[in-house]
Amino acid sequence: MEFELADDILRGVKRISAFINEDTRSTYNKLSTGKLPGGKEGNQWIASKSALREHYARICRKTEAL
């Protein structure tokens, strides 16, 4: 199966928060403070599903190492 960039991109805080199962306010705060991988395209937040998965995988690996 070929990777499609369009399938990996989430546009808008609402979609990003639904993907990570968090409320939009918390998601916006994490994006704007750099605690979540993402960026702005114009005035819209965008994020990569694969980058978000890796972000949470790193957190889990750190937690397991404790």
N, C-alpha and C positions, 0 to 999 in steps of 0.2 A: 504494500500500500504506500503510495507516495504522500509525503508530508505536504499539506497545504497550509501556507502561512495564514490565509483567511480563517482557517479552522482553529488556529492557535491564538488569535487575537481577540481580546475582550475590550469592548468600547463602552466607556461610561462606568461610573462608580456603582450604579445599580447592578449591572451585569457582573462586575468584578466581585462585588459583595455577595451576590447569589452564588457565584462559583466557589468562593471560600467559605460560604455559609456563615457570614457575619453581617451585622447591621451596617447600613450605609454610612452612618456617622463615624463608626469605628474604622471602617475601610478607608473613608476619605482622610481621616486623621493619620492613619498609617501610611497612606500614599504620600500625603503632603509633607510628612516628616521623614520620609525615606525608609521607613520600617518595612515597607512592602516594595518589591520591584515593580516599577511602572513609570510612566512618564506622561507628559501632556502633549497632545497633538492639537494645536490651537488652544481652545478652552476645554477640551475633553480629555479626561484621563483614559489611558489605554494600558493594558497589561497583557502579558503573554501567559497562557495557561501553563506552558512548560516551565517558564521561569518561576511562576507561583508554586508549582509542584516541587521544584528543586529547592526553593526557599524553605518550604515547610519540611521537606526531607532533611535539609541541613539542621533545622531546629530539632527534629526528632533524633538525629544522630548525636547531636550535642547532649541532649537530655539522656539518651541511653548510656553515654560515656560517663555520666556522673555517678 
